[in-house]
Amino acid sequence: MGSSTRAALSLMIGRTIGFAVAFVIPLLLVRALSQQEFGIYKYLFLLIATFGALQFGMAESLYYFVPRFPDAAGRAIANAIATLVVIGAVVAAVAVLGAHAIAQWTGNLTIEPYLPFVGVFLALTLISAPLEIVMVARKAYRRAAVTYALADAVRACALVLPGVIFRDLKALLAGAIVYGVLRVALLITYTLREFRGQWRLDSALWKTQLGYALPFSAAIFVEVAQINLHQYVVWARFDPATFAIYAAGCLQIPLVDLLTMSVANVMMVRMSEELAEGRRVIRLWHDAVERLAVVLVPLALALALTSYDVMVLLFTPAYAASAPIFAISTGAIVLAALPVDAMLRVWAQTRLLIVMNLIRLAVVIATISWAIGTFSLPGAMFVTIAGLVVSKSFAVTRIARLLQVPIANVLPWRPLGAIVAIALVSLVPAVWIHARLTLPPIGRGAATACVYGAAYLAITAASRASWRAEVGRRLGWLAASGGR
């Protein structure tokens, strides 16, 4: 195993633990908090996730400046941390002093008592953002992986334990602040030790860093806005308990991100090599799409079929109404089989990423009020998926131009059709068994998933030998790509 593979595998393991922890935290808290408190918790951390983009790309700029300018690495890090301290201080001051105005602006005053806590935690999150980035940029991959894993474990304890013990949202947020303080202390200790004598500000370098970071930050702002807009609209139009139902239905499956990142990363590396040698790369693009589709299409259909069981199992029967929202959201899993972002980055079409996000944002803004008024909460999720369909369709047409092929050839339509057909036919026995079982959600969901998976594999095995071999090759490639 090469050094680059070991490094990637170490980071992937660390991030996998992080995905798992992030997935589990709300599942524990939903059992400790009331539905209204859980809705407020989800909204407050939505604010934290959204305004985390206020770092203006300064932390991410270290991926560029630390390895390329090692002699100036200490100054680049000091500049980034100093900038984030200023931004964090402003954010905390606004949240503490303007809590009432912010709560009034969001349309729900119930969050006012919690906003000072959120402001302080967000400030600490911004300041400590460079921690793992510096480690990765300096090729300290194992240290970064361990830090990722331990930090996520500590974060889980800091949030869950106060929430479960005291069953109080303020206690949970106080625990989050303690975690934030520990991260900042670790960042300062690590960077001062590693860059002793170099840790100082450099105004000329800071201007260069800012010039590099701001365009990237603009793309992030647009992306975050279009991803989260539907949740903000639902919050503004409904009470916190109803928002909790919607937020639970927005559940994301960590496996999807891990698969898409693994396949996309391998595709990008291989394409860059092929393009450098003047070769066509459409086969690599088709391979990536097929490899993702062979797993993601049946996964999405299985989750949609068992959506009620999944919601009740993970979030308790109080969140059964989340099932239709979650079922619609699985459309995003199917669309993840088109890694258009990675493809456009290979061709340095980064401006098109902003255009894609703006298109998706425009679709949601134009239709979400009508959709909620007509279909209530499921309508908000439906237009979100519709916006994703429109933006990815736009990207596919652009990819056809880059590959210099007609639309009819830009995707591997025949293999995709076979995957979808097999996945749909496999639903028949699964739907039958799901409708007749009277087991608890965990038993019915597991039995349905097993029947569906067995049917999918059996029908695939019964198809022509070449297709069977192709599916087997793609599943094997997915397993291997996780370590690349």
C-alpha positions, 0 to 999 in steps of 0.5 A, spaced: 500 500 500 502 506 497 504 512 502 498 516 499 493 510 499 495 510 507 494 517 508 487 517 504 485 511 508 487 514 515 483 520 513 477 516 511 477 512 517 477 519 522 472 522 517 468 516 518 468 516 525 466 523 525 460 522 520 457 516 525 458 521 531 454 526 527 449 521 525 448 519 532 448 525 536 440 527 534 438 520 535 440 520 542 438 527 544 431 526 541 429 522 546 432 527 552 428 533 549 421 535 548 419 535 541 419 543 541 426 543 544 428 538 539 426 543 534 429 549 537 436 544 537 435 543 530 434 550 528 440 553 532 445 548 529 442 549 523 444 557 524 451 554 526 452 550 520 450 556 516 454 561 519 460 557 519 461 560 512 463 566 515 470 564 516 471 567 509 475 561 506 481 563 511 481 556 514 481 553 507 486 557 504 491 554 509 491 548 504 494 552 499 499 556 503 502 551 508 504 546 503 506 551 498 510 556 502 513 552 508 517 558 510 511 562 511 507 557 514 507 560 521 505 567 519 499 564 514 496 560 520 497 566 525 494 571 520 488 566 519 487 565 526 487 572 528 482 573 522 478 568 525 478 571 532 476 578 530 470 575 526 468 570 532 468 576 536 464 580 532 459 574 531 459 573 539 457 580 540 452 580 535 449 574 538 449 576 545 447 584 544 442 582 538 439 576 541 432 579 541 432 582 534 435 576 531 429 572 534 424 577 532 427 577 525 427 569 524 419 569 526 420 565 533 422 568 539 423 562 543 430 562 541 432 568 544 434 565 550 439 560 547 442 565 542 448 568 546 450 561 547 450 559 540 454 566 538 459 564 543 460 557 540 460 559 533 465 564 535 469 558 538 468 554 532 470 559 527 477 560 531 478 553 531 477 551 524 484 551 522 486 545 527 485 539 522 487 543 516 494 545 518 495 537 520 493 535 513 496 541 510 503 539 513 502 531 511 501 529 519 495 525 516 495 520 522 495 525 527 489 529 523 485 522 523 486 521 530 484 528 532 478 528 527 475 522 531 477 524 538 474 531 537 468 528 534 467 523 540 468 529 545 463 533 541 458 527 542 459 527 550 459 534 551 453 535 547 449 529 549 451 528 556 448 535 559 442 534 554 441 527 557 442 528 564 439 535 565 434 534 559 435 542 558 437 545 552 442 550 555 446 545 559 447 542 552 449 548 549 454 550 555 457 543 554 458 545 546 462 551 549 466 547 553 468 543 547 469 549 543 474 552 548 478 545 548 478 545 541 481 552 541 486 551 546 488 545 542 489 549 536 493 554 540 498 549 543 499 545 537 501 551 532 505 555 537 509 548 538 510 546 531 511 553 529 515 556 534 519 563 532 514 563 526 508 564 529 507 572 527 502 576 523 504 578 516 500 584 513 502 583 506 501 575 506 494 576 509 492 580 503 494 575 499 491 570 503 484 574 503 485 575 495 485 567 495 480 566 500 474 570 498 472 568 491 472 561 494 468 563 500 463 566 495 461 560 492 460 557 499 455 562 501 451 561 495 452 553 496 450 553 504 444 558 502 441 553 497 442 547 501 439 550 507 433 555 505 428 550 505 429 549 512 429 556 514 422 557 510 419 551 514 422 554 521 419 561 519 412 558 517 411 553 523 412 552 530 418 549 533 415 542 534 413 542 527 420 544 525 422 538 529 418 533 524 421 536 518 428 536 520 428 529 522 425 528 515 431 531 512 436 525 515 442 524 511 445 517 510 453 518 512 454 512 507 452 516 501 457 521 502 462 516 503 461 513 497 460 519 493 467 522 495 471 515 494 468 515 487 469 522 485 476 523 488 478 517 484 475 519 478 478 526 479 485 523 479 484 519 474 481 524 469 487 529 471 492 524 469 488 522 462 487 529 460 494 531 461 496 526 456 491 528 451 486 522 452 478 522 452 475 521 459 468 519 457 469 512 459 471 514 466 465 519 467 461 513 465 464 508 470 463 513 476 456 514 474 454 506 473 458 505 480 455 509 484 448 508 481 449 500 482 449 502 489 445 508 490 439 507 486 437 501 490 439 504 497 434 510 495 428 505 493 429 501 500 429 507 504 423 510 501 419 504 502 421 503 509 421 510 511 416 510 516 420 504 520 426 508 519 423 514 522 420 511 528 426 507 529 431 512 529 426 518 532 421 514 536 413 514 534 412 521 535 416 523 529 412 518 524 409 524 520 417 525 518 416 519 514 413 522 507 419 528 508 424 522 508 421 518 503 422 524 498 429 526 500 431 519 498 431 522 491 437 526 493 441 519 494 439 517 487 441 524 484 448 523 488 450 518 482 451 524 478 458 527 481 457 533 476 461 537 481 467 533 481 467 533 474 466 540 473 472 541 478 476 536 473 475 541 468 476 547 472 469 550 471 469 552 478 464 558 476 459 553 474 458 551 481 456 557 483 451 558 477 449 551 479 447 553 486 444 559 484 439 556 479 437 551 485 436 557 489 432 560 484 428 554 483 426 553 491 425 561 492 420 561 486 416 555 488 417 553 496 411 558 498 406 555 493 409 548 495 408 548 502 401 552 501 399 546 497 402 540 500 405 542 507 411 540 509 412 534 504 412 540 499 418 544 501 422 537 500 419 536 494 421 543 491 428 542 494 429 535 490 426 539 484 431 544 484 437 539 485 434 536 478 434 542 475 441 544 477 444 537 475 441 537 469 444 544 467 451 541 469 450 535 465 448 539 459 455 543 460 459 536 461 456 534 454 460 540 451 466 539 455 466 532 453 464 534 446 459 529 445 451 529 444 446 529 450 444 522 448 451 520 449 453 524 455 450 518 460 451 511 460 443 510 459 443 503 457 446 501 464 442 506 468 436 503 465 438 496 467 440 498 474 433 502 475 429 496 472 432 491 476 431 496 482 424 497 481 422 490 479 425 488 486 420 492 490 415 487 488 416 482 493 419 487 498 412 491 498 408 485 499 412 483 505 412 490 508 405 490 507 403 484 511 408 484 516 406 486 523 413 486 526 415 492 530 419 497 526 426 495 527 423 488 525 419 490 519 424 494 516 430 489 517 426 484 514 423 488 508 430 490 506 433 483 506 427 481 502 429 487 497 436 486 497 436 479 496 431 480 490 435 485 487 441 481 487 437 475 485 435 478 479 441 481 477 444 474 477 439 472 473 440 477 468 445 476 462 453 474 464 456 480 462 451 484 466 452 480 472 460 481 471 459 488 470 455 489 477 460 485 480 466 489 478 463 495 480 461 493 487 468 491 488 471 497 485 467 501 490 470 497 496 477 498 493 476 506 492 474 507 499 482 506 501 484 511 495 
